[in-house]
Amino acid sequence: MKKIYMLAFCFIYTAMPASAQFGKLKALAGKKDKNAAQTESPQAIVGETDPASTGGANEDGIQVTNTNAVNPSGKTWTMDFDRGIDWFRLSPTGKLIAGTNDGLYGIDPATGKVAWKHDFLKNLTKTNYNPISNSPFIAIVTGSMFNMQQVVLDVSSGKIIASTADLGMKMVNKRYTVPSLGGILFSGYLNNAPSLVFIDAATGEKKWVLSKVFENNSEIMVARPLATDKNSLLLATNKRLYKVDVATGTVTWKADFKTNTDDGILATEAAEEVDEKESTKSGEKKGGLMGSLGGLAKVPGLGAVGNAAGAANSASKIGGMGGGMKDGIAVLADAAYGKFLILDQQPDIVYYYCNQQMSAFNLATGSPAWPTVKFSDPIADVLFDERGFLISTDDKKAELLLLDYKTGAEKWKPVTLRGRITALKLNGSSLAIASAKESGNNYVNIVDMNTGATAARSDMKVSGMIRDIKQNASGLIYRTDRELNIQNMNTGKDLWPKSFSYKQGGGLGIDKGDLSYFYADNQLFVMDNNAGTYKALGKGVKFGGGEIASQIELREKGILLSSSQNMALIDFEGNLVYHVFQKAPGTSVANKILNITAMAVSVSQSASHGFQAGLSGVGTSSYNSHMDAADRWSNLGGAAFADMKRRFTASQDALNYKVILTSVEDGDDSGYGLVRVNKDSGKIEGKVVLKDKKPDYIADDADNFVFYKDGSKSIHGYKL
């Protein structure tokens, strides 16, 4: 998600047990029970290793892969700063960005030389460094409390694309991108009048200004604008919706629609991804974000951006805007509390929804297309099926609704959910659902998309966090991190009297055609999803350091299982191609904790992605052309976008490697460091010695560099 606040929101969401859904399948085995499966897959197998690259044994008997034959990479460059480095990160263009006490630096990654520097951006916090998605631009809040400003710069060249102060604006409170028009819209005051100023992101040129557009000066923008053509823009404030002709500066139409910012940021818009890479210790220092949000109060022109708690405790806080205030304002500068939609199925209608209501309007006239639909709880997700909007709500009374695109009418009575939806899979008109409550309980059921009827009278509780769900002729296959079984769609009960169960932390899975490969209790299994049968593949592989697999990946030669310190490739017949194990710095107990944490994060991220991608079937592409175009930048070229394109291409090759932090052996130069492992061969192709048990570094997978922060004032570059 792009800002710390949003990331915190997403983390809370993904951390709940509901999040645990990724893999696929619940199902199981035709008629094999747990004992049969265990007979085929002994779990006492010691991890096998590449015989050509073994080292000493770890405390649990697993061989550590030897790195002696690999020549270490020396330092390519060193950059010494005059002042302390607060943080550093890698931009999507490949530039290394460093925030220091005396300015913001852009560093050439190949040479370590300063590419650009802005002295006025000294002591810039990470929270106030806001990357703009799918672009080389970052946005920063500057100025004082009563003259808030925004700066947008190109991180590749360091060029200031826009400075609202230079544009003559004051009290700039909102910034939204309009990618399809290739520009950025600022909301603030110009010549003492509330105004909207649009700049061309390629040139920084002021394209147009609209003054006194909104009916009331207390209105603030609450959603990203949507361009319907080159001259027409849809805008949302906390009180109304507007369609504006930017060529003439006139309001085409307006409609009353209240978006309450006190309801919080829209959940469906909170996880915007940004292609930036932070250093390994970026999350260790606590920023002042929570305090700054609490101290923002309701500043005129900002809207409800925080509680008043302590905001006006001292005159000194009012007089200037400190870092904490700027952080809070920066977090909410482009926060989305609502969203416009124009779908291919109904191109003459514009839909708009916020947390607790949704409506539709005639795109040309603004007249209501259907009455506003209100929800008892905030919207959690909105998906698009050929039958209509599939909407789930969250909080105390989670429900699933299907709204007709043309009328807004509920196509069936809302389905009560047992917690928040964590996975959906559509098979014809049969929708498999997994949900979870904050208490940790996970549930599954099937809904008939035509009638809203559920297969079982009540959702069936399952053991563990759901990794995946699927349907076959027998019922609903579900796989959790503890068990696998098939739910009978008529009775709602398990088909197998006894689930195939395994230790917590298992059940990672991935699909290949009609087969699903999943890992449990140090053993790889394959399941025929159509038949509902599974079997063990080959022998087991035990990870070193007490780790369990936290990631699973489909490779050309087989299935890759990995954790922070282990990689094992198993071919499709069950043969172990290789097993690489590198001992972790620090104690094994700490390593286990880190491994479990990595597992939880991996699973939760998969769950979130699986939910968005899981609804598939005929007609579900209604979101396509118009909304996709709205997310694509137009008319933007230059070196920065060329860099992004080059790095995207290079990143595809980077997917073939994994970088591991470990103890690196190299004679007198031994110590803690990093090794680069080829995922297909298991060969260690590079290593760097850092001599730091807890290094603060960034591994650039695209260009094979390691950037290491040594102390408080130096960064070293290594070609890995």
N, C-alpha and C positions, 0 to 999 in steps of 0.2 A: 502495500500500500503506500505511499509517497511521503507522507508526513508521519512524525512520531505519534501524533494523536491518533491518526487513522490506523497506524500499525498497532498501537496499543489496543484499539477497538477490535481489530482483526484478531489479535493474539488472544484476547479474552474469548472471542467467539470460537476460534479454532481450538482453544485449550479445553473447552468443555468436552466431555466424553463423546458428545454427539459428533464431534468433529472426527472422531476416529473412523472414517469410512473410506476406504479407498479401494482396495483390491477388488476382487470380484468374486462372488460366489458364495453361497452358502451351502452349497450343496454337497452333496456327497455321494457318496458312494453307493453305487448300486446296491449291492447287498453286502458290502464289506463292512465289518464293524471295526472298532478301534483296535482290537487285538490283532485282527488280520493285517491291518495297516502297519502295526508296529512290528509284526513278524517280517514284513517286507522291508522295513526301514529301521535297522538297528540304530539306536541313538548313541551308542558308546564308541562310535568310530572317532578316532583321533583325527584332527584336521590333516588332510594330505597336502603336500606342498610340491612345487616344481622341483624335481630332484636336482636340477642344475643350479638352483639358487636357494639353498637352505643355509641357515645360520644356527646359532645356539637356540636351545629350547627355552621357552618362557616358563614361568612358575607352574602353569597348568599342563605342561608337556607339549604344547603346540610349538612347532618350529618357527623361528623368526626368519623371514626371508633376508638373505645376505645382500648387502649393498656395496661390498668392498670393490667389486669389479667396475662400478660406475664412478667415473671421474666427477668430482664436485665442481659446481659452477662457482667461479670467483665473482667478486663484485664488478659489475659493469660500470657503475657510477655511484657517487655519494653526493648528496645535497645537504649542506650544512646551513641551517637557518640562523638568523641573528636573534630571533626571539622564539619562545616556546611554541610547539605545534599542539594545538588543541585537538585536532582530528584530521584525518585524511581519508580520501575515497577515490574510486576509479569511475570516471564518467563514461557514458555510452560511446563517446568518440575516442576513448582510449587515453585521454588526458588524465594525469594524476592531479587531484585537487587537494590543496592543504589549507586549512583554516588556522591562522596563527595570531599571535598578539599584535603583529604589525601589518596585517593585511591578508587578503585572499590570493593564493598562488595557483597558477596553472603550470604544471611541470611536464616537460617532454619526457615520456616514459622511456624512450630509447637512450637519451643522453643525460637525463637528470637536470638539464638546464631549465632556467625559468623561461617559460613561453610568454607568460603575462602575469601582472600583479596589479591589484587594486588596493591602494593604501586605505581608502575610506571604508573598506569592508573588514577592518581589523576586529578581532574578538568576536567574529561571527559564530554564532552557535549552530550546531547541526540542525536544530529545529527550524532555524530561520534560513536554512539553505534548502530550497524546495525545487527539486527537479520537475520539469514539465514533461509529462509522458510522451513517449515516441518522438522526442525532439532533443536537440543539443542544448536546450535553454534551461536556465534556472531562474527562479524568482526570489527576491530578497526584500524584506520590509525595512525601510530606513525612515529617518525623520524623527519628529517629536510627537508627543501624544496628541497635540492639537494640529499637527501638520503631517499626518502619516503619508509616506510615499512608498513607491515600489520601484524596484530596479529589476530589469530582465537582461541577462547577459548570455552570450554564446560561450560555452565552456571550452570549445575547441580553439577559438581565436581570442577569447577574452573580450571581444567587442561588446560594448553596452548596446543592446538592441533597443531598449526603451528605458527612459528615466522619467517618471511622471512629474518630477520636479521641473525637469527641462521642458516638459510639455505644458507647464504652467498650471498644473493641477494642485489641489490641496485636499487634505482629508480623504485620501484614496483608501477606500475600505474593501473593495472587491476587485478581483482579477479572474477572468475566465477566458480560456482559449476557445477559439472557433476554428478548429483545424481545417475544415472544408473551405473556409475563406482565407486560410493562411494567415490568420492574425490573432491578436490578443485584445480583449475588451477590458477597459478599466472603468470603474464607477467611482466618482468622487465629485469634487467641486472645481469648476473652471469659471473664472471671472465671477466668482461668488454665486454661481448658479449650479445646482445639481446637474451633472452632465455625464454622458457616456462618451468615452474617447476610444476609438478603434485604431490600432497601429498595425502596419504590415510587418510581420515577423521576419521577413527576409531582409527588408531594408531599414526598418525602424521608422518609416515614414508614417505620419499621422494621416490616415485615410479619410476619416470623417468624425464629426462631433455632433452629438444630439444633446440638446439642453432641455431641461424641464419636460422630459418624456413622461415620467411617472405622475400620476394624479396627485400624489401626496409626497411631501419632502421626507416623511418618515419611512417611506418604502425603501427596502434594501433588496438587492438581488439575492436569490436563494438557489439558483440552479444554473447549470451551464447553458448558455444560449444555443439554440438550434437554428441553423440557416436552412430555409426551405428553398431558396435559390440565391443568386448572387446579390440580390438587393433586399431580400426579406429575412427578418430575424425574429425568432420567437424568444421572448424574455419572460422570466418569472420573478415576481417580488413576493414579499411576505403577505401581500394583500391581493394581488391581481396577476393576470397573465396578459401579455401584450404581443401583438404582431406589429412590427415596425418596418416601414419602408426606409432604408438607410439612404437611398438616393435622394429622396425628397425631404427626409427628416420628419415624416408624418407618421402618426399612429394609425395603422390600418384598422385595427380593432382591439378592444380590451374586454376582459371578462373577469368578474369577481371570483377569486379562488384563494382562500387563506391557507398559507403554508406556515405552520407553527414551528419556528426554529427551536422552541423549547423542547420539542419532541426528539431532538437530536438529529445527527447526520443520517442521511438515508442509508440503510444497511446495504442496499443493492449497489451503492456507489462508493462504499467505503474502502474497497480493496484494490484501488487502482495501482497497477504495477509500474514500476519505473526501473529501467535497465541501468541501475547504478550499483556499484559494489562497495560496501563499507569494509573497513578493516576489522580484524578479528576481535578487537577489544572495544569496538564502537559502542557496545551496549553496556559497558561496565560503569561508566560515569553517569550519574543521575543528573539529568538536566533539570532546569527549573520549570518544566512545562506544566506540571500539575498545579504548582503554585501560581504560575502566570495565568493559567486559565481561570483559576479561582479568583484572581485579583483583577480581572479585566472589567468587571461590572458591566453595566449597560451604557457604554460610551455612545453618545449621539452619532448616528450614522453607521454604527457597527451592528446594531441589532443585539439579540441575546447571545453574546459570545462568552458569557461566564457569569458566575454569581457575584454579587456585590461584596462578598465577604472580604473585608479588609482593603477594598480597592481605594477608599479615600481616607485611610487611617492617618496619612500624613501629607502635608502640603508638598513635601519634596517629591512624593510619588506622582502627584498631579502635575508638577512643574515640568517634568521631563519623562520621556518614555524609555525605561531601562530595558535591558536584554530580555527580562521575563515578559514584559508587556509585548515587546516586539515578537517574541516567540509565539505567544498566544494569538496575536493578530495574524501572524504568518500562517499558523496552522489553519485558521478559518478563512483566509483570504479567498480561497476557491472551494470552500466546503459546499457540498451539494445536499440540499434538504428536499429537493424534488427533481423530477426528470421528465423531459419531453420525449415522446415516441411518435414516429410515423412509420407504419408498417406497410409492407408491400401488398398485403391483402386488402387494406383499406386506405389507399393513398390520399383520399380527400379528407381524412380525419386526423387530427392531432390529439394524441392522448397525453395526459399529464397526471402524475401521481406524486404524493408525498407520503409520509409515514402512515397516515391513517385514513386517507381517502384517495379516490381516483375518479377522473372524469374525462370526457371527450368533447371536442369542439369541431365544428366545421372549419376546415383550414382556411377557406376563402373569406368567410364572414365572421367567424368567432361565435356563432350561435351554438348552443348546446346540442351535441349529437346524441347524448344520453345523460340522464340524471347522475349526479355525483353519487358514487358508491362509497359508503363509510365502513371502516373496519374496526372491530372491537379492540384489536391490538395492532402494533406496528407491523408494516410489511417486512417480511424477511427475505423473500425472493419473488421475482417475476419471471416467468418463462412463457414461451410462445408455442402453442400447439395449433394444429389446423382447426381445432374446435373453438379456440379462444384463449384468453389470458389464463394461465395457470398460476395462481397466487397463493403463497403460503404466508401466514402471519406468525408472529413470535410472542413470547412472554407468557402471560398467565393462561391465556386461552388460545393456544395454537390451533389454526384451522387451515384447511385446503379448500380453495374456491376455484370455480371455472366461470369466467365472465365472457359473455358473448361479445365479439368484436364490434358488431353493428349496434347492439342495443344496451350493452352493459348489464343485461339481466343475468342472474345466476342460473346456470344451466342445470344445476342440481343443488340440493341442500348441502351446505358446507360440511366437509368431513372433519370431525374432531381428531386432532393429532395428539399423540402422547409425546410432547416435546417438539423441538425444532427439527425440521427435515434435514437429514444429512446425506441422503442419496436417493436418486430417482432413476428408474429404468423403465422405458416404455416398450411394450411388445404388442403391436396392434392397438387395441383399445384397452389393454390391461397395463396398468401402471403400478409397478412395484415401488414401495416406499419404505425407507428406513428413517427412523427418528430417534432422538435422544433427549433426555431431560438433564438438567443441570446436576441432578443427584447422581447421575452416572448410569441410569437404566437406559437400555437400548431396546427398540421395538421394530417389528416389521409387519407389513400388511400389503394387500393388493387392492387397488381401487379400479372399478370399471369406469373408464373415462366417459362412457355414454350415459351412465345412470348415476354415478357417484356412489354406487353400492360397494361395500367392502367385502372381500372374500371371507374374512373372519369377523365375527361380531365385535370383537375387541382385538386391538393390536397384540401380537404375541411378544412377550418379553424374551430376549435372548441374552446369553451369557457373554459378556465382553463388549468391546467396541466394534461396531460393524465396519468391515473392510470393503465388502462388496455385496451386491445383491443381483440376482439374475432370475429369469424365468425359463422353465422348460415345460414339457408336456405334463410332468408330474406335479409341478408346483413352483414355489418360490425358493430358489437356492440362496442361502445366506452364509457368508463367511465372516467371522469376527476374529479378534485377536486371540480367542480362546476355543472356538468350536466351529464346526461345519455341519450343516444339516439342510433338509428340504422341508418347507412348510406346505402341508396339504391345503390347497386353496378352498376346499369345501368345508373342512373342519377347523382350519386355523391351527392344527396341531402338527408336530413334527412327524414326517414319514418314518424316519428311523427311530426306533425305540430308544436308542442311545446315540447321541451325537458323536462325531469324531472330534474328540477334544484334545487339546495340547496346552502347553504352558503359556501363560500370559506373555504377550510380545510376539507371538507367531502370527501366521495367517496372511503375511504379505503375498500379494498375487498379481499376475499380469496375464493378459489374454494374447492368444495367437490363433486367430480363426475361431473355431468352435471349441478350442481347448483353453483351459486356464491352468497356469502353473502357479502353485502356491507353496510357501515354505513354512514348516512347522516343526518344532522340536529337532532342529538341526538336520531336517530331511526335506528334500524337494519332492513334491507330488504333482501329478498332472490329472486334471479332471476333464472328462467329456461332458460338456454342458448339456448337450442334447439328451444323452443317456442318463445323466445323473450318477455316473460312476467315476471312481478315482483310483489311482494306484501310486505306490511309491516309485520314484525313479532312482535307480542305483543305490549306492551306499550313502551314508550321511556325511556331512562335513561340519566339524565343530570349529567355531571361531575362537581365536586366541584372545587372551586378555579378559575372558569372561563375557565377551560381547555377544550380542544377538544381532541378526541382520536387521537393518533399518531401512534398506532400500532394495528394490528389485527392478531389473531392467532387462528388456528383450534385446539381445544382440544377435548378429547373423549366425554365430556359432552355437548359441545356446542362451541360457538364463544366467545373468550376472546378479549375484547377491553381494551386498556390501554393507559395511558399518564404518565407523570412523577409522578403524585400524586394519580392517580385513576386506579382502576382495576374493570371491570365489566364482569361477565360471564353470557351469555344468552344462554339458551338451544335451540335446533333446532326447538322447538315449539314456541319460542319467550318469554318464561318465564325467569324472572331475577333470577338466582341462587344466586348471591351475588353482592354487590357493596361495594368495599373498597375505602375509601377516607382518605388520610392523608394530613393535611395542610402543605404547603411548608414553609420552613424558608424564611424570607424576605417578601417583599410586594407582593400583588396579581398581581400588574402590572408587576413587574419583572418576576413573575411566568408565566404570560401569554406570555411574550416575549420568555422566555426559552422554553415554550411549543411549540410555533410556530416554533422556531429554531429546536427543536427536531423533529417536524413533517416534516420540509423541509429535514432534513438529512435523516430521515427514508425513505421518499418517494424517494429521489434521489438514495439512496443505493439500494432500491428495483428496481428502474428503471434500474440501471446498471446490477444488477443480472438478472433481467427479460429479458434483451436484450440477454445476453449470453445463458440463458436457454430457451429462447422463441422459437427459431427455432427448431421445432421438426417434425419428419416425417420419413418415410421409407428412409433409406440410409444416414441419417445425422450423423451416428456414424462412419464415415470414419476416424475420428481423432483418434479413439480408441487406439489400442494396442501399437504401436510404440511410439507415442508422450506421452501417459500416462506413459509408462515405463520410458521414459526419465525424468519424474518428480518425480520418486520414488527412494528414497535412497536404495542402496543395501549394504549388508554385514556390516550393522551398528547395533551393539547390545549394551550391557552394561547397566549400571544403568540409564543413561540419557533417553534412549529410553524406558526403562521399566517405568520410571516416566511419560513420555509423554503418553504412552499407558494407564497407570492407570488413569491419569487425563482426558484423552479423555472419558474413560468409566464413570468416575465420572461426567463429564460435561453433560452427557446425562440426569442424574437425576437433575442436576442444572437447566435444562430448565424448570423444574416444579416450579421454584420459581422466585420471583421478589424482589429486594431490593430497598426500598424507603427511601430517605432522608426526614426527617420530624421533628416535635416537639414531643419528647418522654416524656410522663408523668410517673413519678415514685417517687412521694412524694418529699423528699428533694433532690433526685438525678435526678430531671427532667431537661430537656434541649434538645438541638438539638441532633439528632442521626439518627439511621438507624433501619428500621424494615424489617423483612424477611417474605414475604407473599406467602402462598401456592396457586398456580394458579388454582388448581382444587377445593379447598374447600373455598378459600378466608380467611382462618384463618391465623392470625399473629402468627408465630411459634418461633420468636426470635426477640430481640431488643438490641441495643447498644446505650448507652448515651455518646455523645462526647462533648457536651457543646461548640459547635463551629458552628456558623451560616453558614460558608463557609468552611467546612473541606476539607483537602487534604487527600484523602483516596483511597484505592483500595478494592473493594468487591470481594473476591475470591469465585465465585459461585460454583466451583467444590468441594472445601474442607470446605466451609462455614466459612471462616475467613474474618475479616475486618482488614486491616492494615492502621493505622491512623498516619499521620505525625503531631506531636505536636511541634509547634515552628520550629526551624531550626536545632535541633540536636537530636531529639528523634522520634522513631517510636514505636507505641504500637500495639500489636496483640490481637484481640478479637475473641473468638469462637462464631459465630453468630448462 
